[in-house]
Amino acid sequence: MPVRPSLKGLQDSQPMNIRLCRPADAAQIADIYAPFCGDSPVSFEIAPPDAAEMSRRIENISRRFPWLVAEENGAVAGYAYASPHRERAAYRWSADVTVYIRDGFRRRGVGRALYSSLFALLRLQGYFKAYAGITMPNAGSTGLHAAMGFRMVGVYEEVGYKVGAWHDVSWWGLALQPPVNPPPEPRAFPDIAGSPETLAAIKIGDRMFKPASQTKK
């Protein structure tokens, strides 16, 4: 079982920051994701992936897209990443995006901060649209995406069956930048990972975090 980092008494001692995900983060990321599987309809996965499987996913995603974590005092507070929207060639300027936040770090701006950095990186790569699927109802997730500028573009009605019920999935879209014709080919994230622009984009979200002392109980 992954060891959950101790959060008590630590949350204000060092500023939260955003950085690129590392293989050593896999156990904490698996720990964050696990409650959204199983008996939760938020993810349509049934069996939570273990650290080894999560490490494999991080490695696979990172060949093309950014995977970011928000960290405070060694604890991964949340993570966000992008992935292909669809595999057909004409979709290659669009990406799906995902964000998950650890219980205990909510209402501190973690989702907004991670998404702000992630979207800046996707723009640098040459992506034009971001999409997110949300199992309904989920007021927290729909509120975050609306606040980030997404609009609902459609609903897959009763598309998944889990925990004894059929569930709708709403799809939300965001224009990352104005379209151009023809668009340049999007770049793989490793090709830009070391540039000053990339490093600056990763840090964009850092100023959006709220200290734990400002979180409403």
N, CA, C and O of each residue as an XYZ file, in Angstrom:
868
protein
N       0.838     -1.200      0.000
C       0.000      0.000      0.000
C       0.869      1.244      0.000
O       1.855      1.289      0.736
N       0.542      2.263     -0.802
C       1.328      3.491     -0.785
C       1.203      4.194      0.552
O       0.150      4.167      1.189
N       2.293      4.824      0.969
C       2.294      5.551      2.225
C       1.783      6.958      1.969
O       2.357      7.704      1.176
N       0.702      7.312      2.644
C       0.144      8.654      2.502
C       1.012      9.631      3.293
O       1.250      9.410      4.481
N       1.497     10.719      2.656
C       2.339     11.662      3.373
C       1.564     12.350      4.486
O       0.363     12.592      4.367
N       2.271     12.663      5.572
C       1.643     13.374      6.678
C       1.434     14.817      6.296
O       2.371     15.492      5.869
N       0.197     15.305      6.446
C      -0.138     16.664      6.065
C      -0.284     17.572      7.285
O      -0.176     18.792      7.167
N      -0.530     16.974      8.467
C      -0.832     17.762      9.647
C       0.358     18.641     10.031
O       1.479     18.155     10.176
N       0.104     19.925     10.192
C       1.117     20.838     10.681
C       2.131     21.269      9.654
O       3.062     22.001      9.990
N       1.986     20.835      8.389
C       3.007     21.124      7.385
C       2.549     22.085      6.308
O       3.379     22.638      5.586
N       1.256     22.297      6.183
C       0.741     22.856      4.949
C       1.139     24.304      4.696
O       1.040     24.764      3.559
N       1.590     25.045      5.719
C       1.996     26.426      5.489
C       3.493     26.627      5.640
O       3.971     27.751      5.490
N       4.263     25.560      5.936
C       5.683     25.750      6.223
C       6.486     26.035      4.976
O       7.505     26.720      5.060
N       6.071     25.537      3.814
C       6.737     25.804      2.552
C       5.679     26.134      1.508
O       4.591     25.560      1.527
N       5.990     27.056      0.592
C       5.000     27.401     -0.432
C       4.718     26.216     -1.352
O       5.618     25.452     -1.700
N       3.470     26.083     -1.732
C       3.121     25.098     -2.747
C       3.685     25.538     -4.083
O       3.745     26.732     -4.375
N       4.099     24.576     -4.894
C       4.642     24.904     -6.211
C       4.269     23.838     -7.212
O       3.951     22.705     -6.850
N       4.314     24.218     -8.481
C       4.023     23.306     -9.585
C       5.326     22.887    -10.231
O       6.218     23.709    -10.440
N       5.432     21.629    -10.541
C       6.613     21.098    -11.221
C       6.187     19.948    -12.121
O       5.051     19.479    -12.059
N       7.117     19.502    -12.957
C       6.861     18.332    -13.784
C       6.810     17.082    -12.923
O       7.544     16.953    -11.944
N       5.941     16.173    -13.301
C       5.822     14.908    -12.603
C       7.094     14.080    -12.777
O       7.733     14.117    -13.828
N       7.449     13.332    -11.731
C       8.600     12.440    -11.765
C       8.143     11.013    -11.483
O       7.088     10.819    -10.879
N       8.919     10.001    -11.909
C       8.524      8.613    -11.615
C       8.290      8.353    -10.130
O       7.435      7.545     -9.766
N       9.046      9.033     -9.275
C       8.891      8.831     -7.829
C       7.538      9.303     -7.318
O       7.161      8.969     -6.195
N       6.792     10.077     -8.119
C       5.473     10.565     -7.702
C       4.372      9.536     -7.908
O       3.241      9.755     -7.474
N       4.675      8.422     -8.558
C       3.620      7.490     -8.981
C       2.788      6.979     -7.813
O       1.569      6.858     -7.934
N       3.422      6.677     -6.687
C       2.664      6.127     -5.554
C       1.686      7.156     -4.997
O       0.542      6.818     -4.692
N       2.121      8.405     -4.862
C       1.213      9.433     -4.354
C       0.089      9.713     -5.343
O      -1.055      9.916     -4.937
N       0.401      9.727     -6.628
C      -0.627      9.966     -7.634
C      -1.655      8.832     -7.630
O      -2.857      9.077     -7.731
N      -1.178      7.594     -7.514
C      -2.106      6.460     -7.418
C      -2.982      6.597     -6.183
O      -4.164      6.254     -6.223
N      -2.422      7.093     -5.090
C      -3.175      7.285     -3.850
C      -4.255      8.349     -4.009
O      -5.359      8.198     -3.484
N      -3.943      9.422     -4.728
C      -4.930     10.481     -4.984
C      -6.077      9.955     -5.855
O      -7.246     10.252     -5.610
N      -5.720      9.172     -6.870
C      -6.703      8.732     -7.861
C      -7.611      7.617     -7.337
O      -8.765      7.518     -7.752
N      -7.104      6.782     -6.436
C      -7.836      5.578     -6.009
C      -9.256      5.854     -5.531
O     -10.156      5.102     -5.902
N      -9.517      6.903     -4.716
C     -10.892      7.111     -4.250
C     -11.897      7.426     -5.352
O     -13.101      7.296     -5.135
N     -11.425      7.840     -6.537
C     -12.318      8.172     -7.641
C     -12.665      6.945     -8.485
O     -13.481      7.029     -9.403
N     -12.046      5.806     -8.172
C     -12.370      4.540     -8.833
C     -13.311      3.758     -7.914
O     -13.973      4.347     -7.059
N     -13.371      2.460     -8.083
C     -14.170      1.653     -7.159
C     -15.623      2.067     -7.091
O     -16.354      1.962     -8.076
N     -16.045      2.544     -5.916
C     -17.448      2.879     -5.682
C     -17.805      4.306     -6.068
O     -18.913      4.752     -5.772
N     -16.921      5.025     -6.707
C     -17.202      6.389     -7.163
C     -17.455      6.398     -8.661
O     -16.747      5.718     -9.404
N     -18.455      7.158     -9.127
C     -18.680      7.261    -10.572
C     -17.803      8.309    -11.255
O     -17.866      8.458    -12.475
N     -16.985      9.037    -10.490
C     -16.188     10.119    -11.085
C     -15.300      9.585    -12.196
O     -15.245     10.160    -13.283
N     -14.606      8.485    -11.927
C     -13.846      7.797    -12.972
C     -14.587      6.520    -13.338
O     -15.183      5.877    -12.473
N     -14.555      6.153    -14.596
C     -15.201      4.922    -15.024
C     -14.291      3.710    -14.853
O     -14.678      2.602    -15.223
N     -13.090      3.894    -14.300
C     -12.266      2.752    -13.942
C     -12.853      2.091    -12.704
O     -13.412      2.765    -11.839
N     -12.725      0.767    -12.622
C     -13.237      0.019    -11.482
C     -12.108     -0.269    -10.487
O     -12.220      0.044     -9.302
N     -11.030     -0.865    -10.978
C      -9.899     -1.224    -10.120
C      -8.884     -0.076    -10.124
O      -8.386      0.285    -11.191
N      -8.567      0.500     -8.977
C      -7.573      1.577     -8.951
C      -6.207      1.066     -9.410
O      -5.767      0.010     -8.955
N      -5.536      1.785    -10.292
C      -4.194      1.362    -10.711
C      -3.205      1.495     -9.556
O      -3.285      2.436     -8.767
N      -2.271      0.545     -9.463
C      -1.256      0.633     -8.428
C      -0.120      1.555     -8.888
O      -0.166      2.101     -9.991
N       0.883      1.720     -8.050
C       1.968      2.647     -8.353
C       2.708      2.247     -9.628
O       3.098      3.111    -10.414
N       2.902      0.949     -9.839
C       3.616      0.497    -11.033
C       2.850      0.849    -12.304
O       3.436      1.313    -13.283
N       1.542      0.628    -12.285
C       0.727      0.978    -13.449
C       0.681      2.486    -13.649
O       0.732      2.963    -14.783
N       0.586      3.245    -12.550
C       0.570      4.691    -12.690
C       1.899      5.204    -13.239
O       1.920      6.152    -14.024
N       2.995      4.590    -12.837
C       4.299      4.966    -13.381
C       4.355      4.729    -14.883
O       4.912      5.536    -15.628
N       3.770      3.611    -15.323
C       3.731      3.320    -16.757
C       2.912      4.372    -17.501
O       3.295      4.803    -18.588
N       1.780      4.788    -16.915
C       0.938      5.806    -17.555
C       1.673      7.153    -17.627
O       1.626      7.837    -18.650
N       2.338      7.519    -16.554
C       3.090      8.783    -16.557
C       4.144      8.772    -17.654
O       4.294      9.747    -18.390
N       4.872      7.668    -17.760
C       5.916      7.568    -18.786
C       5.307      7.670    -20.183
O       5.850      8.364    -21.043
N       4.189      6.987    -20.418
C       3.552      6.995    -21.733
C       3.030      8.383    -22.103
O       3.268      8.858    -23.213
N       2.320      9.036    -21.183
C       1.788     10.378    -21.441
C       2.908     11.368    -21.702
O       2.807     12.204    -22.599
N       3.975     11.274    -20.921
C       5.041     12.269    -20.974
C       5.849     12.228    -22.265
O       6.654     13.126    -22.514
N       5.651     11.216    -23.080
C       6.317     11.195    -24.389
C       5.753     12.259    -25.322
O       6.423     12.682    -26.264
N       4.511     12.695    -25.059
C       3.877     13.685    -25.944
C       3.350     14.905    -25.211
O       3.328     16.002    -25.769
N       2.922     14.726    -23.953
C       2.189     15.772    -23.257
C       2.800     16.062    -21.888
O       3.552     15.245    -21.356
N       2.478     17.228    -21.316
C       2.921     17.527    -19.965
C       2.084     16.785    -18.924
O       0.880     16.591    -19.095
N       2.738     16.382    -17.858
C       2.071     15.878    -16.657
C       2.638     16.687    -15.498
O       3.839     16.635    -15.237
N       1.799     17.421    -14.811
C       2.224     18.334    -13.749
C       1.711     17.885    -12.401
O       0.659     17.253    -12.302
N       2.461     18.215    -11.358
C       1.987     18.019     -9.991
C       2.119     19.335     -9.234
O       2.995     20.151     -9.520
N       1.231     19.521     -8.265
C       1.362     20.590     -7.276
C       1.873     19.936     -5.999
O       1.297     18.962     -5.515
N       2.953     20.479     -5.461
C       3.619     19.851     -4.317
C       3.737     20.834     -3.161
O       3.982     22.023     -3.359
N       3.559     20.315     -1.950
C       3.776     21.113     -0.751
C       4.376     20.217      0.328
O       3.767     19.230      0.741
N       5.573     20.571      0.774
C       6.244     19.811      1.836
C       6.364     18.322      1.515
O       6.204     17.475      2.394
N       6.646     18.012      0.253
C       6.804     16.630     -0.160
C       5.517     15.904     -0.479
O       5.549     14.781     -0.982
N       4.375     16.528     -0.192
C       3.080     15.920     -0.495
C       2.586     16.409     -1.850
O       2.566     17.612     -2.110
N       2.190     15.483     -2.710
C       1.551     15.845     -3.976
C       0.109     16.210     -3.674
O      -0.699     15.357     -3.308
N      -0.206     17.498     -3.834
C      -1.546     18.007     -3.523
C      -2.533     17.757     -4.651
O      -3.740     17.711     -4.418
N      -2.041     17.596     -5.854
C      -2.902     17.365     -7.006
C      -2.056     17.194     -8.242
O      -0.852     17.449     -8.227
N      -2.693     16.758     -9.317
C      -1.961     16.586    -10.573
C      -2.888     16.868    -11.749
O      -4.111     16.784    -11.639
N      -2.272     17.204    -12.872
C      -3.023     17.464    -14.105
C      -2.170     17.033    -15.279
O      -0.945     17.149    -15.247
N      -2.824     16.537    -16.311
C      -2.086     16.152    -17.515
C      -3.002     16.264    -18.727
O      -4.220     16.388    -18.600
N      -2.392     16.219    -19.889
C      -3.119     16.213    -21.161
C      -2.894     14.874    -21.854
O      -1.933     14.162    -21.566
N      -3.789     14.551    -22.763
C      -3.697     13.312    -23.527
C      -4.376     13.523    -24.873
O      -5.087     14.512    -25.047
N      -4.177     12.619    -25.829
C      -4.811     12.805    -27.138
C      -6.331     12.847    -27.032
O      -6.929     12.066    -26.291
N      -6.955     13.765    -27.779
C      -8.417     13.820    -27.794
C      -8.988     12.636    -28.556
O      -9.907     11.973    -28.076
N      -8.468     12.373    -29.703
C      -8.792     11.189    -30.494
C      -7.543     10.824    -31.293
O      -6.611     11.620    -31.407
N      -7.537      9.613    -31.843
C      -6.336      9.150    -32.544
C      -6.310      9.515    -34.019
O      -5.231      9.519    -34.612
N      -7.443      9.821    -34.644
C      -7.444     10.193    -36.058
C      -6.600     11.441    -36.263
O      -6.567     12.325    -35.407
N      -5.924     11.507    -37.393
C      -4.904     12.532    -37.609
C      -5.436     13.957    -37.505
O      -4.750     14.833    -36.977
N      -6.642     14.200    -37.998
C      -7.167     15.568    -38.017
C      -7.473     16.106    -36.617
O      -7.667     17.310    -36.447
N      -7.516     15.224    -35.618
C      -7.756     15.665    -34.233
C      -6.483     16.106    -33.525
O      -6.551     16.506    -32.363
N      -5.322     16.050    -34.178
C      -4.061     16.140    -33.445
C      -3.764     17.527    -32.864
O      -2.785     17.674    -32.133
N      -4.562     18.534    -33.160
C      -4.377     19.859    -32.556
C      -5.274     20.058    -31.326
O      -5.327     21.148    -30.758
N      -5.975     18.992    -30.923
C      -6.837     19.040    -29.741
C      -6.327     18.044    -28.708
O      -5.726     17.026    -29.050
N      -6.577     18.355    -27.435
C      -6.125     17.489    -26.345
C      -7.219     17.371    -25.295
O      -7.987     18.307    -25.076
N      -7.281     16.216    -24.650
C      -8.105     16.053    -23.459
C      -7.271     16.437    -22.241
O      -6.057     16.236    -22.225
N      -7.919     16.986    -21.231
C      -7.205     17.387    -20.022
C      -7.906     16.806    -18.805
O      -9.119     16.598    -18.805
N      -7.116     16.548    -17.766
C      -7.602     15.908    -16.550
C      -6.917     16.528    -15.348
O      -5.724     16.825    -15.401
N      -7.656     16.730    -14.260
C      -7.065     17.224    -13.021
C      -7.705     16.493    -11.849
O      -8.918     16.282    -11.825
N      -6.878     16.106    -10.874
C      -7.348     15.496     -9.640
C      -6.646     16.159     -8.467
O      -5.469     16.508     -8.556
N      -7.373     16.334     -7.360
C      -6.861     17.037     -6.183
C      -6.999     16.134     -4.966
O      -8.024     15.481     -4.769
N      -5.957     16.111     -4.163
C      -5.979     15.301     -2.948
C      -6.951     15.883     -1.924
O      -7.031     17.099     -1.745
N      -7.688     14.994     -1.257
C      -8.543     15.420     -0.165
C      -7.671     16.086      0.906
O      -6.627     15.554      1.284
N      -8.103     17.238      1.385
C      -7.316     18.016      2.331
C      -6.678     19.235      1.708
O      -6.198     20.121      2.414
N      -6.671     19.286      0.360
C      -6.104     20.433     -0.354
C      -7.145     21.149     -1.209
O      -6.794     21.988     -2.039
N      -8.404     20.828     -1.014
C      -9.434     21.478     -1.816
C      -9.668     22.909     -1.340
O      -9.351     23.268     -0.206
N     -10.229     23.708     -2.235
C     -10.528     25.122     -1.982
C      -9.268     25.957     -1.751
O      -9.314     27.010     -1.115
N      -8.155     25.476     -2.273
C      -6.902     26.238     -2.173
C      -6.381     26.680     -3.537
O      -5.240     27.127     -3.656
N      -7.220     26.554     -4.565
C      -6.827     26.993     -5.896
C      -5.937     26.019     -6.637
O      -5.316     26.393     -7.632
N      -5.858     24.760     -6.171
C      -4.944     23.793     -6.781
C      -5.358     23.469     -8.215
O      -4.518     23.445     -9.115
N      -6.662     23.218     -8.430
C      -7.111     22.898     -9.782
C      -6.887     24.032    -10.753
O      -6.406     23.816    -11.866
N      -7.232     25.243    -10.341
C      -7.044     26.407    -11.207
C      -5.562     26.629    -11.520
O      -5.203     26.952    -12.652
N      -4.711     26.454    -10.516
C      -3.279     26.666    -10.718
C      -2.696     25.631    -11.679
O      -1.960     25.982    -12.601
N      -3.024     24.366    -11.463
C      -2.506     23.315    -12.342
C      -2.984     23.504    -13.777
O      -2.202     23.383    -14.720
N      -4.272     23.799    -13.938
C      -4.796     23.999    -15.282
C      -4.155     25.209    -15.960
O      -3.866     25.159    -17.155
N      -3.930     26.282    -15.228
C      -3.334     27.478    -15.834
C      -1.946     27.166    -16.394
O      -1.606     27.598    -17.496
N      -1.157     26.424    -15.643
C       0.171     26.041    -16.131
C       0.065     25.052    -17.288
O       0.791     25.164    -18.276
N      -0.842     24.082    -17.161
C      -0.991     23.078    -18.214
C      -1.411     23.722    -19.529
O      -0.868     23.380    -20.579
N      -2.367     24.647    -19.492
C      -2.845     25.274    -20.720
C      -1.760     26.137    -21.361
O      -1.664     26.204    -22.587
N      -0.949     26.792    -20.546
C       0.161     27.580    -21.095
C       1.137     26.676    -21.839
O       1.661     27.052    -22.887
N       1.381     25.488    -21.297
C       2.276     24.545    -21.970
C       1.664     24.023    -23.264
O       2.361     23.889    -24.269
N       0.370     23.727    -23.247
C      -0.278     23.239    -24.463
C      -0.245     24.294    -25.570
O      -0.106     23.953    -26.745
N      -0.369     25.558    -25.209
C      -0.248     26.624    -26.214
C       1.156     26.633    -26.818
O       1.312     26.773    -28.031
N       2.161     26.485    -25.983
C       3.532     26.454    -26.492
C       3.736     25.269    -27.431
O       4.490     25.369    -28.399
N       3.080     24.164    -27.157
C       3.212     22.995    -28.019
C       2.499     23.167    -29.352
O       2.835     22.497    -30.330
N       1.509     24.071    -29.396
C       0.771     24.281    -30.626
C      -0.601     23.662    -30.645
O      -1.131     23.368    -31.716
N      -1.207     23.450    -29.453
C      -2.571     22.934    -29.394
C      -3.567     24.089    -29.380
O      -3.280     25.172    -28.871
N      -4.744     23.836    -29.950
C      -5.745     24.889    -30.105
C      -7.008     24.662    -29.271
O      -7.681     25.628    -28.911
N      -7.339     23.424    -28.961
C      -8.550     23.127    -28.191
C      -8.227     22.127    -27.081
O      -7.430     21.206    -27.257
N      -8.877     22.340    -25.928
C      -8.796     21.396    -24.814
C     -10.208     20.925    -24.488
O     -11.154     21.711    -24.529
N     -10.346     19.642    -24.165
C     -11.644     19.060    -23.838
C     -11.556     18.257    -22.544
O     -10.523     17.669    -22.227
N     -12.657     18.248    -21.811
C     -12.731     17.485    -20.567
C     -14.083     16.816    -20.460
O     -15.108     17.443    -20.727
N     -14.100     15.550    -20.073
C     -15.331     14.815    -19.832
C     -15.602     14.727    -18.341
O     -14.704     14.394    -17.568
N     -16.830     15.022    -17.927
C     -17.191     15.056    -16.508
C     -18.425     14.196    -16.279
O     -19.480     14.448    -16.862
N     -18.295     13.172    -15.424
C     -19.456     12.376    -15.042
C     -20.406     13.239    -14.226
O     -19.990     13.921    -13.290
N     -21.670     13.204    -14.583
C     -22.666     14.058    -13.945
C     -23.448     13.306    -12.875
O     -23.713     12.116    -13.038
N     -23.832     13.984    -11.762
C     -23.521     15.385    -11.453
C     -22.167     15.502    -10.752
O     -21.743     14.574    -10.063
N     -21.498     16.623    -10.923
C     -20.222     16.887    -10.256
C     -20.041     18.402    -10.213
O     -19.358     18.980    -11.059
N     -20.657     19.029     -9.226
C     -20.677     20.493     -9.161
C     -19.285     21.086     -9.023
O     -19.002     22.143     -9.585
N     -18.409     20.412     -8.276
C     -17.065     20.936     -8.104
C     -16.301     20.989     -9.415
O     -15.649     21.988     -9.717
N     -16.376     19.914    -10.198
C     -15.648     19.868    -11.457
C     -16.253     20.796    -12.504
O     -15.525     21.497    -13.205
N     -17.580     20.807    -12.614
C     -18.185     21.709    -13.594
C     -17.917     23.164    -13.219
O     -17.720     24.001    -14.099
N     -17.907     23.474    -11.925
C     -17.599     24.830    -11.497
C     -16.184     25.237    -11.846
O     -15.955     26.358    -12.301
N     -15.223     24.335    -11.638
C     -13.840     24.636    -11.988
C     -13.697     24.875    -13.484
O     -13.077     25.852    -13.904
N     -14.267     23.987    -14.286
C     -14.098     24.122    -15.735
C     -14.787     25.384    -16.262
O     -14.251     26.061    -17.138
N     -15.955     25.697    -15.740
C     -16.614     26.936    -16.154
C     -15.768     28.149    -15.775
O     -15.650     29.096    -16.553
N     -15.182     28.119    -14.584
C     -14.340     29.236    -14.140
C     -13.097     29.384    -15.001
O     -12.567     30.487    -15.135
N     -12.624     28.290    -15.587
C     -11.440     28.335    -16.443
C     -11.780     28.719    -17.879
O     -10.883     28.812    -18.717
N     -13.051     28.942    -18.177
C     -13.439     29.374    -19.513
C     -14.014     28.293    -20.395
O     -14.348     28.561    -21.549
N     -14.141     27.068    -19.887
C     -14.766     26.002    -20.669
C     -16.265     26.271    -20.814
O     -16.873     26.937    -19.977
N     -16.839     25.746    -21.881
C     -18.290     25.721    -22.026
C     -18.711     24.303    -22.374
O     -17.986     23.572    -23.048
N     -19.883     23.930    -21.908
C     -20.366     22.584    -22.182
C     -20.752     22.476    -23.655
O     -21.517     23.297    -24.161
N     -20.225     21.467    -24.341
C     -20.469     21.325    -25.775
C     -21.349     20.121    -26.099
O     -21.749     19.931    -27.247
N     -21.647     19.313    -25.093
C     -22.515     18.170    -25.365
C     -22.574     17.228    -24.183
O     -21.788     17.339    -23.242
N     -23.525     16.288    -24.243
C     -23.703     15.305    -23.183
C     -23.838     13.921    -23.819
O     -24.645     13.723    -24.727
N     -23.041     12.965    -23.333
C     -23.240     11.560    -23.666
C     -24.217     11.009    -22.627
O     -23.822     10.760    -21.487
N     -25.464     10.817    -22.994
C     -26.488     10.414    -22.041
C     -26.381      8.927    -21.701
O     -26.317      8.076    -22.588
N     -26.362      8.633    -20.404
C     -26.340      7.258    -19.890
C     -25.288      6.418    -20.609
O     -25.561      5.307    -21.065
N     -24.087      6.970    -20.700
C     -23.039      6.330    -21.488
C     -22.246      5.306    -20.689
O     -21.595      4.439    -21.272
N     -22.293      5.395    -19.347
C     -21.534      4.452    -18.528
C     -22.368      3.914    -17.382
O     -23.172      4.637    -16.795
N     -22.172      2.628    -17.062
C     -22.895      1.999    -15.951
C     -21.902      1.663    -14.859
O     -20.946      0.919    -15.079
N     -22.137      2.220    -13.675
C     -21.233      1.984    -12.552
C     -21.990      2.240    -11.251
O     -22.917      3.049    -11.215
N     -21.593      1.554    -10.192
C     -22.205      1.622     -8.859
C     -23.733      1.608     -8.938
O     -24.410      2.386     -8.267
N     -24.256      0.715     -9.765
C     -25.682      0.456     -9.804
C     -26.531      1.445    -10.558
O     -27.751      1.456    -10.393
N     -25.908      2.301    -11.403
C     -26.695      3.302    -12.126
C     -26.024      3.657    -13.442
O     -24.814      3.509    -13.610
N     -26.856      4.136    -14.381
C     -26.339      4.697    -15.618
C     -25.971      6.174    -15.395
O     -26.672      6.900    -14.690
N     -24.865      6.597    -16.009
C     -24.364      7.955    -15.774
C     -24.160      8.703    -17.094
O     -23.652      8.155    -18.072
N     -24.573      9.964    -17.085
C     -24.270     10.873    -18.188
C     -22.838     11.397    -18.037
O     -22.327     11.527    -16.925
N     -22.217     11.689    -19.150
C     -20.927     12.388    -19.154
C     -21.088     13.652    -19.993
O     -21.411     13.589    -21.179
N     -20.860     14.785    -19.366
C     -20.888     16.050    -20.104
C     -19.491     16.348    -20.633
O     -18.491     16.067    -19.972
N     -19.436     16.915    -21.826
C     -18.157     17.270    -22.436
C     -18.040     18.786    -22.515
O     -18.967     19.483    -22.926
N     -16.875     19.271    -22.109
C     -16.599     20.693    -22.011
C     -15.401     21.038    -22.881
O     -14.408     20.310    -22.901
N     -15.500     22.160    -23.606
C     -14.441     22.561    -24.520
C     -13.907     23.948    -24.209
O     -14.635     24.824    -23.741
N     -12.624     24.129    -24.479
C     -11.947     25.412    -24.262
C     -11.068     25.726    -25.456
O     -10.276     24.883    -25.879
N     -11.196     26.939    -26.012
C     -10.280     27.398    -27.059
C      -9.005     27.893    -26.387
O      -9.029     28.868    -25.636
N      -7.896     27.218    -26.660
C      -6.621     27.606    -26.061
C      -6.014     28.824    -26.741
O      -5.338     29.626    -26.097
N      -6.253     28.962    -28.036
C      -5.742     30.089    -28.808
C      -6.521     30.173    -30.116
O      -7.126     29.186    -30.534
N      -6.517     31.329    -30.766
C      -7.274     31.461    -32.019
C      -6.743     30.507    -33.090
O      -5.536     30.279    -33.174
N      -7.631     29.953    -33.901
C      -7.188     29.028    -34.954
C      -6.420     29.752    -36.046
O      -6.665     30.929    -36.311
N      -5.498     29.052    -36.674
C      -4.775     29.562    -37.838
C      -4.909     28.535    -38.943
O      -5.164     27.359    -38.685
N      -4.737     28.982    -40.171
C      -4.932     28.121    -41.327
C      -3.787     28.319    -42.325
O      -3.665     29.391    -42.917
N      -2.947     27.294    -42.517
C      -2.947     25.987    -41.867
C      -2.225     26.047    -40.520
O      -1.359     26.901    -40.332
N      -2.559     25.165    -39.583
C      -1.880     25.176    -38.291
C      -0.524     24.483    -38.371
O      -0.388     23.495    -39.094
N       0.488     24.974    -37.646
C       1.762     24.251    -37.584
C       1.585     22.950    -36.815
O       0.676     22.820    -35.995
N       2.449     22.001    -37.083
C       2.353     20.727    -36.383
C       2.612     20.921    -34.887
O       3.557     21.618    -34.517
N       1.793     20.318    -34.025
C       2.065     20.397    -32.587
C       3.371     19.686    -32.247
O       3.721     18.681    -32.865
N       4.081     20.214    -31.268
C       5.365     19.651    -30.868
C       5.195     18.723    -29.670
O       4.375     18.979    -28.789
N       5.964     17.659    -29.645
C       5.964     16.773    -28.484
C       6.557     17.520    -27.291
O       7.492     18.306    -27.447
N       6.018     17.276    -26.117
C       6.476     18.037    -24.958
C       7.979     17.894    -24.694
O       8.617     18.892    -24.359
N       8.580     16.691    -24.828
C      10.028     16.607    -24.578
C      10.848     17.535    -25.466
O      11.957     17.920    -25.093
N      10.323     17.902    -26.639
C      11.072     18.779    -27.544
C      11.164     20.209    -27.048
O      12.028     20.965    -27.493
N      10.270     20.595    -26.116
C      10.298     21.973    -25.612
C      10.531     22.023    -24.101
O      10.534     23.102    -23.508
N      10.725     20.861    -23.482
C      10.715     20.788    -22.018
C      11.769     21.664    -21.356
O      11.547     22.164    -20.253
N      12.911     21.858    -22.008
C      13.985     22.608    -21.365
C      14.050     24.073    -21.719
O      14.971     24.765    -21.285
N      13.100     24.573    -22.497
C      13.175     25.964    -22.942
C      12.790     26.922    -21.823
O      12.025     26.552    -20.932
N      13.312     28.155    -21.855
C      12.913     29.151    -20.848
C      11.414     29.417    -20.846
O      10.829     29.640    -19.786
N      10.782     29.397    -22.025
C       9.344     29.632    -22.108
C       8.566     28.524    -21.388
O       7.560     28.785    -20.728
N       9.047     27.292    -21.524
C       8.390     26.177    -20.848
C       8.533     26.285    -19.343
O       7.565     26.087    -18.609
N       9.723     26.595    -18.883
C       9.941     26.726    -17.446
C       9.084     27.853    -16.864
O       8.554     27.731    -15.760
N       8.955     28.942    -17.609
C       8.111     30.051    -17.145
C       6.641     29.648    -17.119
O       5.910     30.021    -16.202
N       6.202     28.885    -18.126
C       4.802     28.449    -18.188
C       4.462     27.541    -17.009
O       3.368     27.642    -16.453
N       5.366     26.670    -16.623
C       5.113     25.775    -15.498
C       4.847     26.569    -14.222
O       4.038     26.163    -13.388
N       5.532     27.700    -14.077
C       5.419     28.480    -12.842
C       4.222     29.432    -12.828
O       3.975     30.085    -11.814
N       3.487     29.524    -13.914
C       2.360     30.462    -13.983
C       1.355     30.228    -12.856
O       0.838     31.181    -12.273
N       1.084     28.984    -12.558
C       0.069     28.689    -11.559
C       0.494     28.922    -10.122
O      -0.357     28.954     -9.233
N       1.788     29.088     -9.867
C       2.264     29.167     -8.482
C       1.626     30.304     -7.698
O       1.387     30.171     -6.498
N       1.350     31.407     -8.354
C       0.810     32.566     -7.632
C      -0.681     32.423     -7.319
O      -1.254     33.297     -6.669
N      -1.312     31.357     -7.761
C      -2.750     31.185     -7.570
C      -3.115     30.384     -6.335
O      -4.291     30.311     -5.980
N      -2.142     29.783     -5.671
C      -2.443     28.963     -4.506
C      -2.848     29.818     -3.313
O      -2.383     30.945     -3.142
N      -3.726     29.254     -2.495
C      -4.118     29.887     -1.241
C      -3.495     29.093     -0.089
O      -3.485     27.863     -0.134
N      -2.976     29.767      0.940
C      -2.472     29.030      2.104
C      -3.593     28.333      2.834
O      -4.749     28.749      2.757
N      -3.257     27.275      3.541
C      -4.261     26.514      4.264
C      -5.004     27.357      5.277
O      -6.173     27.099      5.565
N      -4.330     28.375      5.827
C      -4.948     29.227      6.840
C      -6.107     30.051      6.297
O      -6.928     30.555      7.064
N      -6.177     30.194      4.939
C      -7.254     30.968      4.326
C      -8.400     30.087      3.847
O      -9.394     30.594      3.326
N      -8.274     28.790      4.015
C      -9.328     27.884      3.566
C     -10.501     27.926      4.521
O     -10.328     27.773      5.730
N     -11.689     28.131      3.989
C     -12.895     28.165      4.810
C     -13.253     26.767      5.257
O     -13.239     25.824      4.466
N     -13.574     26.640      6.529
C     -13.964     25.354      7.086
C     -15.440     25.092      6.843
O     -15.956     24.048      7.244
